[in-house]
Amino acid sequence: MYVGFSSSTGSRPTSHYILGWSFQINGIAQRLDLIVYYVRRKRKFAEVVEEWELAYGPHRFRYKDLYIATKGFKDKDLLGAGGFGKVYRGVLPTNNIEVAVKKVSHESRQGIREFVAEIVSIGRLRHRNLVPLLGYCRRKSELLLVYEFMSNGSLDRFLYNQKDYTLNWNERFRVIKGVASGLLYLHEEWEQVVIHRDVKASNVLLDGELNGRLGDFGLARLYDHGTAPQTTHVVGTLGYLAPELNRRGKATTGTDVYAFGAFMLEVACGRRPIEPAAPTEDAVLVDRVYSCWNRGEILEAVDPKLGADYVIEEAELVLKLGLLCSHSEPTARPSMRQVLLYLECSAEPPKLPSLGITANGLASAGYDGSNDFISSYPSSADKACSKSSSIIADSVLSGGC
């Protein structure tokens, strides 16, 4: 006896799969158990959708679409990974738009409803120097954030890991001004105040023309203009944390300015804010820049890969502004509006009789041997502060364009 199967699809080649098989000489054949296959497939793409999320429909992506876009979140499409999760490159099947999909675990004490509301609000930000957040997807305890894809990747790759190409000074200076413009928009020009809370080179992405765009709003917080920010956990990255975060636990525009100061020094000097392998006197970047400035040789801190190919006045300005934004007193730091005016040479940086730059503030979260995301509470941070280097004070900052 022979048993066969036949199927016709015309001239198009196809593959056929047998999902079940039952054969006996006498009796009724069993049904093909297609239900099990359907349930398993449905579980694979199951999402968490609550009634209140229906209002955010346009900002929500289907998990199935993101799974297809990233080809199953395979490592070959991995763009990067950090303390919060992994980022994958993908192409949306609905419109062929290239995206970057970040998978994060949502362990925040803040309610998921408020968290998603903020994500959707941030999705409405529109500025040429911000990476657009297109939307999100929620699946169990996992949150997927969908960003517009930036073809040249992160800035830190060009600063540290790109041996065949060095960003020239004009490109670096343009990136610094671009990120400053984006932060000004977040702090003062949008309908709410947006505190980024994680400004650093690895969160600045470069588009096809090497314009800097600030991205990764996973830690961002919003509040209304004229109101005070709420106390929260100390979160951020080692080397960019303002010292007052340990005492008050409040992220403000001033703490973003502090991080931007570290970022400016990072871009100009071509090294991270904390270099544990460096000699003690050079381990903290702000200490090194201050030391060079105090000797009247601030340009020694400029990235040696640039050689002498940079604009002296601009390099001096960036380094001095980096120190000014690193002031240990929040009220002594400039606003992002002032910083941008200084960078555009529309105003002269102030002369201060006493610039108190505290290296402790840069190391306030404690060092754990990596440059990943750091999250801590004031108590643990205070312990780490006792191990940091000395206070630099009683100095003078002056100069301009």
C-alpha positions in Angstrom: 0.0 0.0 0.0 1.3 3.5 -0.9 0.3 6.7 0.7 1.0 10.1 -0.8 0.3 13.8 -0.6 -0.4 16.2 -3.3 -0.7 20.0 -3.4 -0.7 22.6 -6.1 0.6 26.2 -6.0 0.9 26.8 -9.7 4.3 27.6 -11.0 5.5 29.1 -7.7 7.9 26.9 -5.6 6.8 26.3 -2.0 7.7 24.1 1.0 5.1 22.0 2.7 5.4 20.8 6.3 3.5 18.0 8.0 2.3 19.1 11.4 0.7 15.8 12.4 0.5 12.2 11.2 -1.8 9.4 12.2 -2.3 6.2 10.2 -4.1 3.0 11.0 -5.7 0.2 9.0 -9.1 0.3 10.8 -10.9 3.1 12.7 -11.0 6.9 12.4 -7.8 8.8 11.9 -6.9 11.4 14.6 -7.1 15.1 13.9 -4.0 17.0 13.1 -3.2 18.9 16.3 -2.8 22.4 14.7 -4.1 24.1 17.8 -0.9 23.4 19.8 1.2 25.0 17.0 -1.1 28.0 16.9 -1.0 28.5 20.7 2.8 28.2 20.9 3.2 30.7 18.1 0.7 33.1 19.7 2.6 32.8 23.0 5.9 33.6 21.3 4.6 37.0 20.2 2.4 37.7 23.2 2.4 41.3 24.5 1.1 43.1 27.6 -1.6 45.5 26.5 -3.8 47.2 29.1 -6.9 49.3 28.4 -5.2 52.6 29.3 -2.6 51.9 26.6 -5.1 52.2 23.8 -4.7 56.0 23.9 -1.0 55.4 23.0 -1.8 53.3 19.9 0.1 55.3 17.3 3.3 55.1 19.5 3.0 51.3 20.1 4.7 48.7 17.9 3.6 45.1 17.6 6.2 42.8 19.1 5.8 40.5 16.0 6.8 43.4 13.7 9.9 44.2 15.8 10.8 40.5 15.9 10.6 40.3 12.1 12.4 43.7 11.8 15.4 42.4 13.8 15.3 38.9 12.3 14.6 37.5 15.8 17.0 39.7 17.7 20.0 37.8 16.4 23.5 38.8 17.5 24.6 39.6 14.0 22.2 42.6 14.1 23.4 43.7 17.6 24.5 47.3 17.5 25.6 47.6 21.1 25.0 46.6 24.7 25.1 48.3 28.1 23.8 48.1 31.6 20.2 48.6 30.6 20.0 46.1 27.7 20.9 45.5 24.1 20.3 47.5 20.9 19.5 45.8 17.6 19.4 47.1 14.1 16.2 46.3 12.1 14.0 47.2 9.2 10.3 47.6 9.9 8.3 45.2 7.7 5.4 47.7 7.4 7.4 50.6 5.8 11.0 49.5 5.3 12.3 52.2 7.7 15.6 51.4 9.4 15.3 51.4 13.2 17.3 50.7 16.3 15.4 48.6 18.8 16.5 48.7 22.4 15.4 45.8 24.7 15.4 46.8 28.4 14.0 45.3 31.6 11.6 47.5 33.4 12.4 47.2 37.1 11.6 50.8 38.1 9.6 51.6 41.2 7.7 54.0 39.1 4.4 52.6 37.9 4.5 51.2 34.3 1.6 53.4 33.4 3.6 56.6 34.3 6.7 55.2 32.7 5.0 54.5 29.4 3.3 57.9 29.5 6.7 59.5 29.8 8.1 57.4 26.9 5.2 58.5 24.7 5.7 62.2 25.7 9.4 61.9 24.9 8.4 60.4 21.5 6.9 63.8 20.7 10.3 65.6 21.0 11.4 67.0 17.7 14.9 68.5 17.3 17.6 68.1 14.7 20.1 67.1 17.4 18.0 64.5 19.2 17.6 60.9 18.1 13.8 60.5 17.4 12.1 58.0 19.7 9.5 56.4 17.4 7.6 54.3 19.9 7.7 51.3 22.2 6.4 47.8 22.8 5.7 46.1 26.1 6.0 42.4 26.6 5.9 40.9 30.1 8.7 42.7 32.1 10.5 43.7 29.0 10.2 47.1 27.3 11.3 47.7 23.8 12.1 51.2 22.6 12.2 52.0 18.9 14.5 54.7 17.7 15.4 56.1 14.3 18.6 54.4 13.0 21.8 56.5 13.0 24.1 55.1 10.3 27.4 56.2 11.8 26.8 54.7 15.3 27.9 56.2 18.6 30.4 59.0 19.1 32.5 57.0 21.6 33.3 54.4 18.8 35.0 57.2 16.8 36.8 58.5 19.9 38.2 55.2 21.1 37.7 52.3 18.7 38.0 53.7 15.2 41.6 53.3 14.2 41.1 54.1 10.5 39.3 57.4 11.1 39.9 60.2 13.6 37.2 62.9 14.0 38.8 66.2 13.1 38.4 69.2 15.3 35.7 70.8 13.2 33.6 67.7 13.4 34.1 67.4 17.2 33.3 71.1 17.7 30.1 70.7 15.6 29.0 67.7 17.6 29.6 69.6 20.9 27.5 72.5 19.7 24.8 70.2 18.4 24.4 68.4 21.6 24.4 71.7 23.5 21.5 72.8 21.3 19.6 69.6 21.9 20.0 70.0 25.7 18.8 73.6 25.5 15.7 72.4 23.7 15.1 69.7 26.4 15.6 72.1 29.3 13.9 75.3 28.1 12.2 75.1 24.7 9.8 72.1 24.9 6.4 72.2 26.6 7.9 70.4 29.7 11.4 70.3 31.2 13.2 67.1 30.2 16.1 66.0 32.2 18.2 63.5 30.2 20.2 62.1 33.2 22.7 60.2 31.1 24.6 62.6 28.8 27.8 60.9 27.6 29.6 60.1 24.3 28.2 56.6 24.0 24.7 58.1 24.1 25.5 60.6 21.3 24.9 59.1 17.9 26.2 60.3 14.5 24.0 60.5 11.4 25.2 60.1 7.9 26.8 63.6 7.9 28.4 63.1 11.3 26.0 65.4 13.1 25.7 64.7 16.8 22.3 63.6 18.1 21.6 62.9 21.7 19.8 59.6 22.2 18.8 57.0 24.8 16.1 58.6 26.8 15.6 55.5 29.0 16.5 57.5 32.2 14.9 60.8 31.2 12.4 62.5 33.5 9.9 65.2 32.8 8.3 67.9 34.9 6.4 71.1 34.3 8.2 74.4 33.9 8.2 76.3 37.1 7.9 73.2 39.3 10.6 71.4 41.3 11.8 67.9 40.2 11.0 64.9 42.4 13.6 63.0 44.4 14.6 59.9 42.7 17.4 57.2 42.7 20.9 58.3 41.8 21.3 57.0 38.3 23.7 57.7 35.5 27.3 56.8 34.5 30.5 57.0 36.5 32.3 60.2 35.6 29.3 62.2 34.7 27.4 62.4 38.0 27.1 65.7 39.8 28.1 65.7 43.4 24.7 67.1 44.7 23.0 63.9 43.4 24.5 62.1 46.4 23.1 64.5 48.9 19.7 65.3 47.4 18.9 62.6 44.9 17.3 65.2 42.6 18.2 65.2 38.9 18.0 68.8 37.6 19.0 70.8 34.5 22.1 71.6 36.6 23.1 67.9 36.8 22.7 67.6 33.1 25.0 70.6 32.7 27.5 68.9 34.9 27.4 65.8 32.7 27.7 67.9 29.6 30.9 69.4 31.0 32.4 66.0 31.4 31.2 65.2 27.8 32.9 68.3 26.4 36.2 67.3 28.1 35.8 63.8 26.8 35.4 64.9 23.2 38.2 67.5 23.3 40.6 65.2 25.1 39.7 61.9 23.4 39.5 60.0 26.7 36.9 59.0 29.2 36.2 60.9 32.4 37.6 58.1 34.5 40.7 56.1 33.4 41.6 53.6 36.1 44.6 52.4 34.2 46.1 55.9 34.0 48.6 57.3 36.6 46.9 58.5 39.7 47.3 62.2 38.8 45.7 61.6 35.4 43.0 59.1 36.3 40.2 61.7 36.6 40.0 63.8 33.4 38.8 67.0 35.1 41.8 66.8 37.4 44.1 66.5 34.5 42.5 69.4 32.5 42.6 71.6 35.6 46.2 70.7 36.2 47.2 71.7 32.7 45.2 74.9 32.9 46.8 75.8 36.3 50.2 75.5 34.7 49.2 77.7 31.8 49.3 74.8 29.4 45.7 73.8 29.0 46.2 72.8 25.3 48.3 69.8 26.6 45.0 68.2 27.4 43.8 68.2 23.8 43.5 64.7 22.2 47.0 63.9 20.9 45.5 62.2 17.9 44.6 65.7 16.5 48.3 66.7 16.5 48.3 70.5 16.0 45.3 70.4 13.7 42.7 72.3 15.7 41.5 75.8 16.3 43.3 77.0 19.4 40.7 79.5 20.5 37.9 76.9 20.2 39.9 74.2 22.0 40.7 76.5 24.9 37.0 77.6 25.1 35.8 74.0 25.2 38.2 72.9 27.9 37.5 75.9 30.1 33.8 75.5 29.6 34.2 71.9 30.6 35.7 73.0 33.9 33.1 75.7 34.4 30.3 73.1 33.9 32.1 70.8 36.4 31.8 73.4 39.2 30.9 71.6 42.5 28.3 74.2 43.3 25.2 73.9 41.0 24.4 77.6 41.2 27.8 78.4 39.8 27.3 76.4 36.6 26.0 78.1 33.5 22.7 77.1 32.0 22.6 75.3 28.6 21.5 78.6 27.0 24.6 80.3 28.4 26.8 77.4 27.3 25.5 77.6 23.8 26.0 81.4 23.7 29.6 80.9 24.8 30.2 78.1 22.2 28.8 80.4 19.4 31.0 83.3 20.7 27.9 85.4 21.3 28.9 85.9 24.9 32.2 85.8 26.8 32.6 83.2 29.6 32.6 84.7 33.1 35.7 85.3 35.2 35.3 83.6 38.5 37.5 84.3 41.5 36.9 80.9 43.0 36.1 77.9 40.9 35.5 74.9 43.2 35.9 71.8 41.1 35.5 68.6 43.2 37.0 65.4 41.8 34.8 63.7 44.4 31.8 64.7 42.4 33.0 62.9 39.3 33.5 59.7 41.3 30.4 59.9 43.3 28.8 56.7 42.3 31.8 54.4 43.0 33.8 52.6 40.5 33.1 49.0 39.7 35.6 48.3 37.0 33.4 49.1 34.0 32.0 52.1 32.2 28.4 50.7 32.2 25.4 52.2 33.7 25.7 52.9 37.4 22.8 53.0 39.8 23.2 53.7 43.5 21.7 55.3 46.6 23.2 58.2 48.5 24.4 56.0 51.3 26.5 53.8 49.0 27.7 56.8 47.0 28.8 58.6 50.1 31.1 55.7 51.0 32.6 55.9 47.6 33.3 59.6 47.9 35.7 59.0 50.8 38.0 57.2 48.4 38.1 59.9 45.8 40.9 62.5 45.1 41.3 65.9 46.7 39.4 69.1 46.2 40.7 71.6 43.7 39.7 75.1 44.7 40.7 78.8 44.8 41.3 79.1 41.1 40.4 81.4 38.3 38.6 80.7 35.0 38.8 83.3 32.3 39.0 83.5 28.5 36.7 83.6 25.5 36.7 83.5 21.7 
